[in-house]
Amino acid sequence: MLRNTFCHIPGIGPKSEANLWKCGIRSWNDVTRHPAGEWPKKNHHLLKPRVYESITRLEHGDSDYFADRLPANEMWRMFPEFRDSTVYLDIETTGMAGSENTITTIATFDGETILYYVKGHNLESFRRDIQRYRVIVTFNGRCFDVPFIERYFGIRMPQAHIDLRFVLKSLGYGGGLKGCEKKLGIDREELDGVDGFFAVLLWQDFQHNHNIRALETLLAYNILDAVNLETLMVMAYNQKLLNTPFAESHRLPLPRPAENLFEADIATVKRIMDIRERYWH
């Protein structure tokens, strides 16, 4: 879809882009082949030089160029071209106030490999491993995950960032990550009902009671968050295509569910559920 995109060019918005498509200018290649007299007049002088620049930038894998020029709810267009260098990312924290709030676990998934990082074990490895990717996909990561990671590690994450919160919101889906999953038919099975506050309690149980089952359940939850982002990304991408002339030609198949590295411990889940109920009452 990125090669059919013109809204990253200054002065060309959704209406101008749609007019280009209607005139048969549906891809960057069409711009290079058609004389300027066949284009809509508005901003036509910008089109050819910016398209040639876009072609060059894409050939060099310059994800930042497009990320800096696409609106947040249009970042989905980058996905197929950069899918091989995309990572799905989610973090969990202690849930404490202010500076006492720290990262407990991080889960990443690149469509093939699941990696997980645990405070006090291998958390620092994340700093090195994340550098291999050009694009990150999160849910609400612009507001939470990425700023938190950057502060915690004292680093800058320069990757292009597709935040599915904004993409899904533009499609009419809200209610947080779990709410969007439910509306799109994604079943969490034994982890249904587990949320961020529950994850905090799991970490506390692991820390205070040395319950390894609590850590395994936390990692199962964290990993599921990351893995499900790929399915949500593909679903959102396909739904976004419905508003373009490319709904059939560019549609992507849903990915096969990745096998989680950990299983939730049902007894631990039930016990933590009881603890959470006491917090709320």
C-alpha positions, 0 to 999 in steps of 0.5 A, a space after each residue: 500500500 505504501 507504493 500507492 500512497 501520496 498523502 505523505 507528500 506536502 499539500 496532498 491530503 486524502 481528497 487529493 490522493 483519492 482524485 489521483 486514484 480516480 484519474 488512474 494515478 494509483 501508484 508511484 510507478 504511474 507517476 513516473 510513466 504518465 505525463 504531468 498533464 494527466 494529473 489533477 492540477 493541485 500540487 502536481 508540481 510536487 508529485 514527480 520529485 517527491 515520488 522519485 524521492 519516496 522510491 529511493 527512500 523505500 529502496 534504502 529501507 528508510 522507514 523514518 522518512 515515511 513515519 515522519 510524513 504520515 499521520 498516526 492513523 495512516 501509519 498502517 500503510 507502511 506495514 507490508 513493505 517493512 513487515 520483515 523488520 517489524 517487531 510487536 512490543 508490550 511491557 509490564 510495570 510494577 504499577 507504582 507511583 512516579 519514579 518507583 514505577 519500573 519495568 518488570 517484563 517486556 515481550 517482543 514478537 517479530 512474526 517468527 520469534 518470541 523474546 521476553 525480558 525479566 527484571 533482575 534476569 535479562 532486562 538489559 538485553 532488550 537495549 541491544 535486541 531492539 536495535 535490529 528492527 526498523 518498525 515497532 507496533 504497539 497498542 498505546 505505545 506512543 503514550 506509554 510503552 515507548 516513553 517508559 522504555 526510553 526513560 528506564 533505559 536512558 535510550 532513544 528508540 528511533 524506529 518508525 512506530 505504528 500505534 494500533 490504538 490510533 489506527 483502530 480508533 479511526 476504524 471505530 474500535 475503542 475500549 483498550 487493547 482487550 476491548 478491541 480484541 473482543 470486538 474483533 473476535 480474538 479469544 484470550 481463553 484462560 487469560 480472559 479477564 487478566 489486565 494490567 492491574 492483574 499483571 502488577 499483582 502477579 509480579 508482586 506474588 512472584 517477588 514476595 512469595 517466590 511463586 514461579 507460577 506467577 511469573 510464568 503466568 505474567 509472561 504468558 499474559 505479556 507475550 500474548 499481548 505482543 503476539 496478538 498485535 500482529 493479528 490486530 495489525 493485519 485485521 486493521 490493515 485489511 479494514 483500512 484497505 476497504 476505503 481504497 481501490 486496493 481492498 482485494 489486490 492488497 489484502 493480507 491473510 491472517 497470521 497463524 497464531 504463535 505458540 506461547 512460550 508459557 502457560 497461565 497457571 489456573 490456580 494462580 489466576 484464580 487466587 489473584 482474581 480473589 485478591 483483586 476482588 478484595 482490592 476493589 471492595 
